[in-house]
């Protein structure tokens, strides 16, 4: 247990002391995220905080995980794929198709070599064991959606990092209790690095995590939640839950439900699910007048409440528990949506053309008079 604590502390220290250096280098090289009509920040801010998160997480995990953990090398390989995918997108901007292909490669590594696979639905909709091909496809879908969910929820200061911190602590505590040391180290290493990053990311943010950080958080959480469902859904486990998928879903409820809702709306609107807009829950809350700190606290508090709800429903069966969780989430998002000053979704006519958005997000050579977020 001591090396798990040391991993978390080491991850924190690496990230905490690396972020100021990253901010300084980003300012010198004029590598910033420029505001546009879709984004909520008003100043150019460095967007390479994911470098610090990645460094803290990877180094602490490699040093803390027990030697008899053969899956680790494949998880690290997938994380490296996501790292290069994210860093290129943060600097040059990748098309959604290229990002999707890179995520498929990372997910394939995790499934094929890391042994992370959803083989049972644990009674959801009357389904238990999944055929091999259906299991692979469903696992791919799950990893891709969760990986992107933290990327899409990263819209206000501190939100994605705080939600990632919450999920990492919950999963880490569970794996620590059942003595799954490798996954506990991974979770607490991620938690430590996120604490170090959030010190600089709470409103007003001095740096953003960018795709490098958000995609890494999503990938690690996809691994942790699938292992959680597989292990917690086994009756012989030290701490088993009858409705393990419902609890796993609830641990990720805010980013995951928001992503599924937005993806569904975009597809119904005959647009790419990866096309940008302002229909995320944090955009709705901004329109209601909440500031960044209040939105972050509200979303994290809501996530905690859903975890407690799912645990309370654990003996009602997977289908019933997930149905109740989804119903409550739908009612809450509807209440937020219809409370807005303008309660109509933006159509594609109101969106910035995707090619203009791609250009706007590129790293620009900024003139000295452009306002820059200073690191204090």
Residue frames relative to the residue before (quaternion, step in Angstrom):
aa qw qx qy qz dx dy dz
X 1.0000 0.0000 0.0000 0.0000 0.00 0.00 0.00
X 0.6090 0.5839 -0.3590 0.3993 3.57 1.05 -0.69
X 0.6763 0.4875 -0.3148 0.4538 3.60 0.97 -0.77
X 0.5669 0.5614 -0.3924 0.4578 3.60 1.21 -0.36
X 0.6525 0.4969 -0.3012 0.4864 3.56 0.98 -0.86
X 0.6549 0.5122 -0.3095 0.4614 3.58 0.96 -0.85
X 0.6157 0.5439 -0.3431 0.4554 3.59 1.07 -0.71
X 0.6636 0.5025 -0.3010 0.4654 3.56 0.94 -0.87
X 0.6624 0.4956 -0.3020 0.4737 3.57 0.97 -0.87
X 0.6516 0.5134 -0.3161 0.4604 3.58 0.95 -0.87
X 0.6406 0.5184 -0.3253 0.4637 3.60 0.95 -0.84
X 0.6361 0.5284 -0.3224 0.4608 3.57 0.99 -0.84
X 0.6913 0.4922 -0.2896 0.4428 3.58 0.79 -1.01
X 0.6503 0.5158 -0.3253 0.4530 3.59 0.92 -0.87
X 0.6986 0.4610 -0.2751 0.4730 3.58 0.84 -0.96
X 0.6562 0.5381 -0.3185 0.4223 3.58 0.86 -0.96
X 0.7536 0.3871 -0.2245 0.4815 3.60 0.86 -0.89
X 0.6380 0.5283 -0.3420 0.4437 3.60 1.18 -0.31
X 0.5866 0.6209 -0.3720 0.3633 3.60 1.06 -0.67
X 0.6567 0.4950 -0.3464 0.4512 3.68 0.81 -0.77
X 0.6301 0.5209 -0.3331 0.4698 3.59 1.05 -0.73
X 0.6470 0.5146 -0.3140 0.4669 3.58 0.98 -0.83
X 0.6356 0.5230 -0.3285 0.4632 3.59 0.99 -0.81
X 0.6627 0.5144 -0.3019 0.4528 3.55 0.93 -0.92
X 0.6691 0.4886 -0.2993 0.4734 3.58 0.90 -0.92
X 0.6441 0.5276 -0.3212 0.4513 3.59 0.96 -0.86
X 0.6533 0.4988 -0.3163 0.4737 3.59 1.01 -0.75
X 0.6627 0.5065 -0.3136 0.4538 3.57 0.95 -0.82
X 0.7418 0.3899 -0.2096 0.5037 3.58 1.02 -0.83
X 0.3743 -0.7525 0.4618 0.2836 3.57 1.37 0.00
X 0.3563 0.7104 -0.5091 0.3305 3.55 0.85 1.08
X 0.1875 0.8066 -0.5184 0.2133 3.52 0.00 1.36
X 0.4112 -0.6251 0.5898 0.3038 3.52 -1.42 0.21
X 0.2429 -0.8060 0.5267 0.1181 3.57 -0.51 1.18
X 0.5060 -0.6500 0.4662 0.3227 3.63 -0.95 0.81
X 0.0401 0.7595 -0.6491 -0.0135 3.55 -1.26 0.51
X 0.7498 -0.4346 0.2537 0.4296 3.58 -1.27 0.05
X 0.6654 0.4982 -0.3092 0.4621 3.64 1.20 -0.35
X 0.7013 0.4723 -0.2626 0.4650 3.58 1.15 -0.60
X 0.4649 -0.7222 0.4591 0.2268 3.53 -1.18 0.65
X 0.6225 0.5270 -0.3681 0.4464 3.63 1.14 -0.27
X 0.3604 -0.7658 0.5100 0.1533 3.54 -1.15 0.74
X 0.7143 0.3763 -0.2442 0.5371 3.59 1.26 -0.10
X 0.5146 -0.5939 0.4967 0.3685 3.54 -1.25 0.36
X 0.0374 -0.8141 0.5762 -0.0617 3.57 -0.75 1.12
X 0.5393 -0.6149 0.4570 0.3495 3.62 -0.97 0.77
X 0.1763 -0.8187 0.5436 0.0559 3.58 -0.92 0.88
X 0.5292 0.6482 -0.3899 0.3844 3.58 1.19 0.55
X 0.2632 0.7982 -0.5047 0.1974 3.58 1.15 0.55
X 0.5492 0.6285 -0.3879 0.3911 3.56 1.20 -0.44
X 0.5337 0.6119 -0.4029 0.4224 3.57 1.20 -0.44
X 0.6887 0.4761 -0.2764 0.4720 3.56 0.89 -0.94
X 0.6361 0.5230 -0.3269 0.4637 3.59 1.01 -0.80
X 0.6610 0.5107 -0.3015 0.4598 3.56 0.92 -0.94
X 0.6663 0.5110 -0.3119 0.4445 3.58 0.86 -0.93
X 0.6813 0.4882 -0.2945 0.4591 3.57 0.87 -0.93
X 0.6771 0.5031 -0.2938 0.4495 3.56 0.90 -0.93
X 0.7079 0.4753 -0.2822 0.4396 3.59 0.72 -1.05
X 0.6911 0.4806 -0.2975 0.4504 3.60 0.77 -0.96
X 0.6778 0.4855 -0.2983 0.4647 3.58 0.89 -0.90
X 0.6502 0.5138 -0.3211 0.4584 3.59 1.00 -0.78
X 0.6663 0.5057 -0.3076 0.4535 3.58 0.88 -0.91
X 0.7042 0.4558 -0.2692 0.4731 3.58 1.00 -0.76
X 0.7496 0.4471 -0.2224 0.4345 3.59 1.06 -0.70
X 0.6118 0.5734 -0.3616 0.4077 3.59 1.10 -0.60
X 0.5360 -0.6286 0.4530 0.3353 3.63 -0.96 0.81
X 0.6141 -0.6033 0.3750 0.3439 3.57 -1.11 0.70
X 0.6949 0.4553 -0.2773 0.4826 3.61 1.07 -0.65
X 0.4705 0.6411 -0.4575 0.3979 3.58 0.80 1.05
X 0.1231 -0.8527 0.5029 0.0699 3.62 0.36 1.19
X 0.6088 0.5787 -0.3665 0.4002 3.61 1.08 -0.56
X 0.5404 0.6726 -0.3977 0.3121 3.57 1.12 -0.63
X 0.6436 0.5450 -0.3432 0.4135 3.59 0.89 -0.87
X 0.6732 0.4835 -0.2982 0.4734 3.59 1.06 -0.68
X 0.6142 0.5232 -0.3470 0.4782 3.58 1.10 -0.63
X 0.6463 0.5047 -0.3154 0.4775 3.58 1.02 -0.81
X 0.6280 0.5345 -0.3345 0.4561 3.59 1.01 -0.80
X 0.6581 0.4933 -0.3051 0.4800 3.60 0.96 -0.85
X 0.6431 0.5218 -0.3217 0.4591 3.59 1.01 -0.80
X 0.6343 0.5213 -0.3289 0.4666 3.59 1.06 -0.73
X 0.6126 0.5318 -0.3451 0.4721 3.60 1.04 -0.74
X 0.6722 0.4868 -0.2886 0.4774 3.57 0.91 -0.93
X 0.6145 0.5605 -0.3438 0.4358 3.58 1.05 -0.77
X 0.7084 0.4441 -0.2708 0.4771 3.58 0.78 -0.98
X 0.5961 0.5514 -0.3496 0.4674 3.56 1.14 -0.64
X 0.7086 0.4704 -0.2611 0.4566 3.55 0.86 -1.00
X 0.6794 0.5000 -0.3113 0.4376 3.58 0.87 -0.90
X 0.6368 0.5105 -0.3357 0.4704 3.58 1.05 -0.68
X 0.6575 0.5022 -0.3145 0.4653 3.57 1.00 -0.79
X 0.6452 0.5237 -0.3226 0.4532 3.59 1.03 -0.73
X 0.7372 0.4116 -0.2290 0.4844 3.58 1.06 -0.70
X 0.8368 0.2025 -0.0695 0.5039 3.57 0.76 -1.04
X 0.3716 -0.7268 0.4688 0.3376 3.59 1.25 -0.53
X 0.1487 -0.7835 0.6019 0.0407 3.53 -0.74 1.17
X 0.5153 -0.6042 0.4980 0.3484 3.56 -1.18 0.50
X 0.6337 -0.5408 0.3788 0.4031 3.63 -1.12 0.51
X 0.6270 0.5521 -0.3450 0.4278 3.60 1.03 -0.76
X 0.6785 0.4795 -0.2947 0.4721 3.60 0.90 -0.89
X 0.6303 0.5199 -0.3363 0.4683 3.58 1.02 -0.74
X 0.6505 0.5223 -0.3131 0.4539 3.55 0.98 -0.85
X 0.6457 0.5128 -0.3205 0.4663 3.60 0.95 -0.82
X 0.6507 0.5124 -0.3130 0.4649 3.58 0.96 -0.84
X 0.6594 0.4971 -0.3078 0.4726 3.58 0.99 -0.78
X 0.6093 0.5418 -0.3454 0.4646 3.58 1.09 -0.67
X 0.6357 0.5246 -0.3260 0.4631 3.58 1.01 -0.82
X 0.6661 0.4960 -0.3001 0.4693 3.59 0.90 -0.95
X 0.6641 0.4956 -0.3041 0.4700 3.58 0.93 -0.89
X 0.6306 0.5411 -0.3289 0.4488 3.58 1.02 -0.77
X 0.6318 0.5251 -0.3271 0.4670 3.58 1.02 -0.80
X 0.6658 0.5127 -0.2989 0.4521 3.56 0.91 -0.95
X 0.7035 0.4635 -0.2679 0.4674 3.58 0.95 -0.88
X 0.7313 0.4618 -0.2463 0.4372 3.56 0.71 -1.14
X 0.8155 0.2644 -0.1143 0.5020 3.57 0.77 -1.01
X 0.7087 0.4645 -0.2662 0.4595 3.59 1.09 -0.67
X 0.4191 -0.7432 0.4426 0.2758 3.57 1.27 -0.19
X 0.4579 0.6602 -0.4676 0.3685 3.60 1.19 0.44
X 0.2617 0.7732 -0.5214 0.2487 3.57 -0.30 1.26
X 0.3497 -0.7083 0.5753 0.2121 3.56 -1.06 0.82
X 0.0689 -0.8387 0.5402 -0.0056 3.58 -0.28 1.26
X 0.7844 0.1949 -0.1142 0.5777 3.59 1.25 -0.26
X 0.3669 -0.7185 0.5501 0.2157 3.58 -1.14 0.70
X 0.3659 -0.7789 0.4490 0.2406 3.57 1.33 0.08
X 0.7590 -0.4134 0.2010 0.4611 3.56 0.95 0.95
X 0.4319 0.6955 -0.4779 0.3183 3.62 1.20 0.03
X 0.8335 -0.0249 -0.0615 0.5486 3.57 -0.71 1.19
X 0.6726 -0.5246 0.2808 0.4399 3.55 1.15 0.68
X 0.5678 0.5933 -0.3779 0.4275 3.60 1.28 0.16
X 0.1278 -0.7756 0.6135 0.0756 3.55 -0.95 0.87
X 0.8311 0.1211 -0.0549 0.5400 3.59 -0.15 -1.24
X 0.2585 -0.7602 0.5807 0.1344 3.56 -1.03 0.89
X 0.5071 -0.6097 0.5005 0.3473 3.61 -1.05 0.68
X 0.6809 -0.5336 0.3113 0.3933 3.58 -1.13 0.66
X 0.6988 0.4650 -0.2897 0.4598 3.60 0.77 -0.97
X 0.6466 0.5075 -0.3178 0.4726 3.59 0.96 -0.83
X 0.6274 0.5432 -0.3270 0.4521 3.57 1.06 -0.76
X 0.6667 0.4979 -0.3013 0.4657 3.59 0.92 -0.89
X 0.6719 0.4972 -0.3009 0.4592 3.59 0.88 -0.96
X 0.6770 0.4876 -0.2997 0.4626 3.59 0.90 -0.90
X 0.6405 0.5135 -0.3228 0.4711 3.59 1.03 -0.73
X 0.6184 0.5320 -0.3339 0.4723 3.59 1.01 -0.79
X 0.6541 0.5143 -0.3023 0.4650 3.56 0.91 -0.95
X 0.6624 0.5195 -0.3030 0.4466 3.57 0.91 -0.95
X 0.6781 0.4878 -0.2962 0.4631 3.59 0.85 -0.95
X 0.6585 0.5115 -0.3138 0.4541 3.60 0.92 -0.88
X 0.6804 0.4897 -0.2969 0.4572 3.59 0.87 -0.93
X 0.6805 0.4738 -0.3014 0.4708 3.60 0.86 -0.89
X 0.6207 0.5430 -0.3425 0.4500 3.60 0.99 -0.80
X 0.7205 0.4294 -0.2479 0.4847 3.57 0.93 -0.87
X 0.5621 0.6361 -0.3952 0.3511 3.60 1.11 -0.55
X 0.6875 0.4520 -0.2933 0.4868 3.60 0.95 -0.78
X 0.5943 0.5507 -0.3582 0.4639 3.56 1.17 -0.52
X 0.7163 0.4563 -0.2519 0.4639 3.58 0.94 -0.88
X 0.6704 0.4875 -0.3065 0.4679 3.61 1.10 -0.59
X 0.5542 0.6187 -0.3810 0.4061 3.59 1.30 -0.23
X 0.3066 0.7931 -0.4672 0.2424 3.55 0.52 1.24
X 0.7639 0.1944 -0.1509 0.5966 3.59 1.22 -0.28
X 0.6877 -0.5169 0.3209 0.3961 3.54 -1.22 0.55
X 0.8645 0.1713 -0.1380 0.4519 3.53 -0.93 0.99
X 0.5280 0.6846 -0.4055 0.2969 3.62 1.17 -0.33
X 0.7170 0.4328 -0.2704 0.4748 3.60 0.64 -1.06
X 0.6550 0.5185 -0.3139 0.4512 3.58 0.96 -0.82
X 0.6740 0.4933 -0.2993 0.4613 3.59 0.96 -0.85
X 0.6508 0.4920 -0.3146 0.4851 3.58 1.00 -0.79
X 0.6412 0.5138 -0.3198 0.4718 3.58 1.03 -0.76
X 0.6260 0.5309 -0.3270 0.4685 3.56 1.06 -0.75
X 0.6446 0.5235 -0.3179 0.4575 3.58 0.95 -0.87
X 0.7002 0.4660 -0.2852 0.4596 3.59 0.76 -1.00
X 0.6367 0.5307 -0.3323 0.4500 3.60 1.00 -0.79
X 0.6645 0.4955 -0.3089 0.4663 3.60 0.94 -0.82
X 0.6557 0.5088 -0.3188 0.4577 3.60 0.95 -0.85
X 0.6878 0.4580 -0.2860 0.4852 3.59 0.82 -0.96
X 0.6472 0.5345 -0.3215 0.4383 3.59 0.93 -0.86
X 0.6553 0.5112 -0.3127 0.4598 3.57 0.97 -0.86
X 0.6482 0.5136 -0.3224 0.4605 3.58 0.98 -0.81
X 0.7031 0.4599 -0.2785 0.4653 3.59 0.78 -0.98
X 0.6004 0.5431 -0.3574 0.4657 3.58 1.13 -0.57
X 0.6659 0.5186 -0.3014 0.4436 3.57 0.94 -0.91
X 0.7531 0.3608 -0.2132 0.5072 3.60 0.96 -0.82
X 0.4819 -0.7265 0.3846 0.3035 3.57 1.34 0.30
X 0.3648 0.6578 -0.5476 0.3666 3.54 0.94 0.96
X 0.1989 -0.8739 0.4295 0.1111 3.53 0.43 1.31
X 0.6454 0.5391 -0.3465 0.4157 3.60 0.88 -0.85
X 0.7071 0.4496 -0.2698 0.4745 3.59 0.85 -0.94
X 0.6013 0.5418 -0.3578 0.4657 3.58 1.13 -0.56
X 0.6451 0.5092 -0.3158 0.4742 3.59 0.99 -0.83
X 0.6422 0.5229 -0.3239 0.4574 3.59 0.93 -0.87
X 0.6863 0.4957 -0.2886 0.4473 3.56 0.86 -0.96
X 0.7257 0.4260 -0.2608 0.4731 3.60 0.81 -0.92
X 0.5761 0.5450 -0.3857 0.4716 3.60 1.17 -0.40
X 0.6409 0.5010 -0.3155 0.4886 3.57 1.02 -0.80
X 0.6457 0.5243 -0.3220 0.4522 3.58 0.95 -0.85
X 0.6618 0.5133 -0.3080 0.4513 3.59 0.92 -0.88
X 0.6730 0.4860 -0.3035 0.4678 3.57 0.92 -0.87
X 0.6555 0.5114 -0.3197 0.4545 3.61 1.02 -0.71
X 0.6035 0.5315 -0.3618 0.4716 3.59 1.07 -0.63
X 0.6562 0.5103 -0.3082 0.4626 3.58 0.95 -0.87
X 0.6774 0.4852 -0.2887 0.4716 3.58 1.04 -0.76
X 0.6667 0.5423 -0.3164 0.4017 3.58 0.88 -0.92
X 0.5317 0.6187 -0.4110 0.4071 3.60 1.15 -0.43
X 0.7456 0.3616 -0.1952 0.5246 3.57 1.12 -0.69
X 0.6994 0.5041 -0.2582 0.4359 3.59 1.24 -0.29
X 0.5239 0.6152 -0.4372 0.3950 3.60 1.19 -0.23
X 0.6225 -0.5922 0.3780 0.3448 3.53 -1.11 0.79
X 0.5359 -0.2840 -0.7893 0.0960 1.53 -1.62 1.94
X 0.4406 -0.7358 0.4574 0.2352 3.57 -0.71 1.13
X 0.3027 -0.7339 0.5827 0.1740 3.55 -1.11 0.79
X 0.7887 0.0501 -0.0129 0.6127 3.57 1.26 -0.40
X 0.2966 -0.7241 0.5921 0.1927 3.56 -1.23 0.56
X 0.5255 -0.6351 0.4597 0.3303 3.59 -1.20 0.47
X 0.2909 -0.7778 0.5113 0.2214 3.58 1.14 -0.50
X 0.7166 -0.4138 0.3215 0.4603 3.57 -1.29 -0.11
X 0.5565 0.6158 -0.3899 0.3990 3.60 1.13 -0.60
X 0.7355 0.4094 -0.2257 0.4903 3.56 0.91 -0.90
X 0.7025 0.4882 -0.2905 0.4286 3.58 0.78 -1.00
X 0.6561 0.4974 -0.3193 0.4692 3.60 0.98 -0.76
X 0.6235 0.5282 -0.3392 0.4661 3.60 1.07 -0.71
X 0.6368 0.5188 -0.3279 0.4668 3.59 0.94 -0.86
X 0.6695 0.5061 -0.3004 0.4532 3.56 0.94 -0.89
X 0.6539 0.5147 -0.3190 0.4536 3.59 0.93 -0.87
X 0.6708 0.4928 -0.3041 0.4633 3.59 0.84 -0.96
X 0.6740 0.4912 -0.3034 0.4610 3.60 0.93 -0.83
X 0.6093 0.5380 -0.3622 0.4561 3.60 1.07 -0.62
X 0.6362 0.5118 -0.3213 0.4796 3.60 1.03 -0.76
X 0.6922 0.4974 -0.2802 0.4415 3.55 0.85 -1.01
X 0.6929 0.4757 -0.3055 0.4475 3.61 0.86 -0.87
X 0.6367 0.5117 -0.3434 0.4635 3.63 1.00 -0.68
X 0.6521 0.4859 -0.3156 0.4890 3.59 0.98 -0.80
X 0.6166 0.5455 -0.3435 0.4520 3.58 1.02 -0.74
X 0.6760 0.4903 -0.2993 0.4615 3.59 0.85 -0.97
X 0.6716 0.5070 -0.3017 0.4482 3.58 0.91 -0.90
X 0.7221 0.4364 -0.2466 0.4769 3.57 0.93 -0.91
X 0.7068 0.4638 -0.2737 0.4587 3.59 0.80 -1.00
X 0.6663 0.5042 -0.3054 0.4566 3.59 1.17 -0.49
X 0.5732 0.5636 -0.3811 0.4567 3.59 1.30 0.05
X 0.4629 -0.7295 0.4203 0.2772 3.63 -0.49 1.13
X 0.6827 0.5092 -0.2973 0.4316 3.61 1.04 -0.68
X 0.4696 0.6875 -0.4380 0.3390 3.60 1.27 -0.10
X 0.6442 -0.5535 0.3745 0.3721 3.55 -1.15 0.66
X 0.7744 0.0490 -0.0243 0.6304 3.58 1.08 -0.74
X 0.0086 0.8325 -0.5494 0.0706 3.56 0.04 1.36
X 0.1585 -0.7588 0.6247 0.0940 3.55 -1.25 0.60
X 0.4808 -0.6823 0.4689 0.2887 3.57 -0.84 0.97
X 0.7734 0.2682 -0.1355 0.5582 3.57 0.99 -0.87
X 0.0037 0.8565 -0.5154 0.0276 3.58 0.83 1.02
X 0.6505 0.5077 -0.3513 0.4424 3.69 0.88 -0.73
X 0.6331 0.5290 -0.3379 0.4530 3.59 1.03 -0.71
X 0.6607 0.4847 -0.3086 0.4830 3.58 0.99 -0.80
X 0.6401 0.5191 -0.3277 0.4619 3.59 0.96 -0.81
X 0.6447 0.5106 -0.3109 0.4764 3.58 0.98 -0.85
X 0.6818 0.4992 -0.2932 0.4472 3.60 0.93 -0.87
X 0.5927 0.5623 -0.3736 0.4394 3.59 1.09 -0.59
X 0.7573 0.3204 -0.1688 0.5434 3.59 1.14 -0.69
X 0.2636 0.8504 -0.4436 0.1026 3.58 1.31 0.13
X 0.6931 0.4954 -0.3191 0.4152 3.63 0.74 -0.92
X 0.7342 0.3754 -0.2720 0.4960 3.66 0.64 -0.89
X 0.6832 0.5148 -0.3018 0.4209 3.60 0.93 -0.87
X 0.6814 0.4682 -0.2972 0.4776 3.61 0.83 -0.91
X 0.6381 0.5258 -0.3323 0.4539 3.59 0.97 -0.79
X 0.6626 0.5050 -0.3037 0.4622 3.59 0.97 -0.85
X 0.6601 0.4968 -0.3107 0.4700 3.60 0.89 -0.89
X 0.6504 0.5143 -0.3158 0.4612 3.59 0.99 -0.80
X 0.6925 0.4739 -0.2808 0.4658 3.58 0.86 -0.96
X 0.6255 0.5314 -0.3352 0.4627 3.58 0.99 -0.83
X 0.6623 0.5126 -0.3050 0.4535 3.58 0.92 -0.94
X 0.6610 0.5085 -0.3102 0.4564 3.58 0.94 -0.87
X 0.6674 0.4989 -0.3099 0.4579 3.59 0.91 -0.85
X 0.6480 0.5076 -0.3238 0.4664 3.59 0.97 -0.80
X 0.6578 0.4980 -0.3070 0.4743 3.59 0.97 -0.84
X 0.6738 0.4651 -0.2737 0.5047 3.56 1.20 -0.59
X 0.4464 -0.7257 0.4110 0.3242 3.56 1.40 0.22
X 0.5065 0.5881 -0.4550 0.4365 3.53 0.95 1.00
X 0.6316 -0.5034 0.4164 0.4174 3.54 -1.29 0.27
X 0.5027 -0.6538 0.4597 0.3294 3.63 -0.92 0.77
X 0.6860 0.4613 -0.2791 0.4886 3.60 1.24 -0.37
X 0.4456 0.6921 -0.4649 0.3260 3.62 1.24 0.09
X 0.4703 -0.7132 0.4448 0.2691 3.62 -0.92 0.85
X 0.1519 0.7543 -0.6346 0.0721 3.55 -1.21 0.58
X 0.4608 -0.6586 0.5105 0.3054 3.58 -1.29 -0.24
X 0.4012 0.7244 -0.4651 0.3129 3.57 0.79 1.02
X 0.4183 0.6875 -0.4847 0.3427 3.58 1.18 0.44
X 0.6649 -0.5305 0.3442 0.3976 3.55 -1.21 0.50
X 0.6508 0.5122 -0.3423 0.4438 3.62 1.00 -0.69
X 0.5938 0.5383 -0.3687 0.4708 3.61 1.16 -0.47
X 0.6330 0.5254 -0.3293 0.4635 3.59 0.99 -0.79
X 0.6796 0.4896 -0.2899 0.4630 3.57 0.94 -0.92
X 0.6046 0.5382 -0.3534 0.4689 3.59 1.09 -0.61
X 0.6581 0.5066 -0.3044 0.4665 3.58 1.00 -0.81
X 0.6499 0.4980 -0.3119 0.4820 3.58 1.21 -0.47
X 0.6140 -0.6019 0.3269 0.3921 3.58 1.29 -0.01
X 0.4594 0.6689 -0.4628 0.3568 3.59 1.23 0.15
X 0.3551 -0.7080 0.5591 0.2450 3.57 -1.09 0.68
X 0.7483 -0.4274 0.2623 0.4343 3.56 -1.32 0.18
X 0.6719 0.5029 -0.3159 0.4425 3.60 0.85 -0.90
X 0.6701 0.4981 -0.3054 0.4578 3.59 0.94 -0.88
X 0.6296 0.5280 -0.3362 0.4602 3.59 1.02 -0.76
X 0.6562 0.5122 -0.3090 0.4600 3.57 0.94 -0.89
X 0.6807 0.4800 -0.2925 0.4697 3.59 0.85 -0.94
X 0.6516 0.5188 -0.3175 0.4533 3.59 0.97 -0.82
X 0.6830 0.4843 -0.2930 0.4617 3.60 0.89 -0.90
X 0.6549 0.4922 -0.3157 0.4787 3.60 0.96 -0.81
X 0.6524 0.5134 -0.3126 0.4616 3.59 0.96 -0.84
X 0.6372 0.5190 -0.3134 0.4759 3.57 1.04 -0.81
X 0.6396 0.5277 -0.3216 0.4572 3.57 0.99 -0.82
X 0.6365 0.5206 -0.3198 0.4707 3.58 0.98 -0.85
X 0.6516 0.5206 -0.3140 0.4536 3.59 0.96 -0.88
X 0.6565 0.5024 -0.3138 0.4670 3.60 1.00 -0.76
X 0.6091 0.5326 -0.3578 0.4662 3.60 1.05 -0.67
X 0.6586 0.5007 -0.3039 0.4724 3.57 0.95 -0.90
X 0.6347 0.5297 -0.3296 0.4559 3.59 1.01 -0.79
X 0.6747 0.4976 -0.2995 0.4555 3.59 0.88 -0.92
X 0.6381 0.5119 -0.3272 0.4730 3.58 1.00 -0.78
X 0.6490 0.5145 -0.3167 0.4624 3.59 1.02 -0.76
X 0.7214 0.4249 -0.2342 0.4942 3.59 1.13 -0.64
X 0.3577 0.8067 -0.4357 0.1774 3.59 1.31 -0.04
X 0.7214 0.4373 -0.2559 0.4720 3.61 1.09 -0.58
X 0.5645 0.6221 -0.3750 0.3920 3.60 1.27 0.08
X 0.6002 -0.5615 0.3655 0.4370 3.58 1.25 -0.05
X 0.6242 -0.5919 0.3668 0.3543 3.55 -1.13 0.70
X 0.6757 0.5103 -0.3051 0.4358 3.59 0.82 -0.96
X 0.6805 0.4841 -0.2880 0.4686 3.58 0.85 -0.95
X 0.6697 0.5077 -0.3061 0.4473 3.57 0.88 -0.93
X 0.6783 0.4697 -0.2991 0.4794 3.60 0.87 -0.91
X 0.6244 0.5476 -0.3391 0.4420 3.59 1.02 -0.75
X 0.6714 0.4831 -0.2986 0.4761 3.57 0.93 -0.88
X 0.6461 0.5245 -0.3182 0.4541 3.59 0.94 -0.89
X 0.6740 0.4881 -0.2913 0.4718 3.59 0.92 -0.92
X 0.6413 0.5297 -0.3259 0.4495 3.59 1.00 -0.77
X 0.6651 0.4899 -0.3014 0.4763 3.56 0.93 -0.90
X 0.6488 0.5153 -0.3183 0.4606 3.58 0.97 -0.85
X 0.6532 0.5160 -0.3121 0.4578 3.59 0.98 -0.82
X 0.6431 0.5147 -0.3203 0.4679 3.58 0.98 -0.81
X 0.6662 0.5089 -0.3052 0.4518 3.58 0.92 -0.89
X 0.6863 0.4637 -0.3025 0.4716 3.61 0.85 -0.90
X 0.6177 0.5309 -0.3489 0.4636 3.60 1.07 -0.64
X 0.6410 0.5249 -0.3225 0.4578 3.57 1.00 -0.81
X 0.6525 0.4984 -0.3074 0.4810 3.58 1.01 -0.84
X 0.6686 0.5276 -0.2990 0.4303 3.57 0.90 -0.98
X 0.7509 0.3986 -0.2242 0.4764 3.59 0.81 -0.98
X 0.5848 0.5573 -0.3777 0.4525 3.59 1.28 -0.03
X 0.5197 0.6604 -0.4055 0.3597 3.58 1.26 -0.29
X 0.6288 -0.5368 0.4003 0.3951 3.59 -1.20 0.50
X 0.7640 0.1365 -0.0807 0.6254 3.57 1.06 -0.79
X 0.1325 -0.8576 0.4954 0.0385 3.59 -0.26 1.26
X 0.5313 0.5910 -0.4385 0.4196 3.56 1.08 0.70
X 0.4996 -0.6436 0.4857 0.3166 3.54 -0.95 0.85
X 0.4837 -0.6187 0.5277 0.3237 3.51 -1.19 0.61
X 0.3157 -0.7314 0.5693 0.2033 3.54 -1.00 0.78
X 0.7078 -0.4531 0.3209 0.4369 3.52 -1.31 0.13
X 0.5723 0.5988 -0.3879 0.4043 3.61 1.18 -0.41
X 0.6960 0.4700 -0.2670 0.4727 3.55 1.16 -0.62
X 0.5902 0.6097 -0.3612 0.3866 3.57 1.23 -0.20
X 0.5260 -0.5904 0.4993 0.3542 3.52 -1.21 0.53
X 0.5236 -0.6219 0.4625 0.3538 3.62 -0.87 0.83
X 0.5648 -0.6564 0.3805 0.3245 3.54 -0.86 0.99
X 0.6562 0.5132 -0.3378 0.4381 3.57 0.97 -0.76
X 0.6372 0.5069 -0.3310 0.4770 3.61 1.10 -0.62
X 0.6249 0.5350 -0.3364 0.4585 3.55 1.06 -0.76
X 0.6307 0.5341 -0.3349 0.4526 3.59 0.96 -0.83
X 0.6674 0.4886 -0.3074 0.4704 3.55 0.96 -0.83
X 0.6592 0.5346 -0.3162 0.4239 3.56 0.96 -0.89
X 0.6985 0.4862 -0.2799 0.4443 3.59 1.07 -0.70
X 0.5134 0.6631 -0.4334 0.3301 3.60 1.15 -0.28
X 0.5569 -0.5840 0.4728 0.3539 3.52 -1.24 0.48
X 0.1357 -0.8265 0.5458 0.0223 3.51 -0.58 1.22
X 0.4437 -0.6251 0.5571 0.3194 3.53 -1.26 0.39
X 0.1537 -0.8395 0.5198 0.0381 3.51 -0.24 1.33
X 0.4711 -0.6660 0.5023 0.2865 3.54 -1.09 0.71
X 0.6677 -0.5451 0.3236 0.3904 3.62 -1.13 0.57
X 0.6790 0.5174 -0.3163 0.4138 3.59 1.06 -0.65
X 0.5031 0.6373 -0.4448 0.3780 3.63 1.24 -0.12
X 0.4796 -0.6899 0.4664 0.2765 3.56 -0.92 0.96
X 0.1120 -0.8020 0.5866 0.0058 3.54 -0.80 1.08
X 0.4561 -0.6656 0.5160 0.2874 3.56 -1.03 0.84
X 0.2592 -0.7975 0.5315 0.1198 3.55 -0.48 1.23
X 0.3666 -0.6912 0.5724 0.2454 3.56 -1.07 0.71
X 0.2968 -0.7746 0.5311 0.1728 3.51 -0.74 1.03
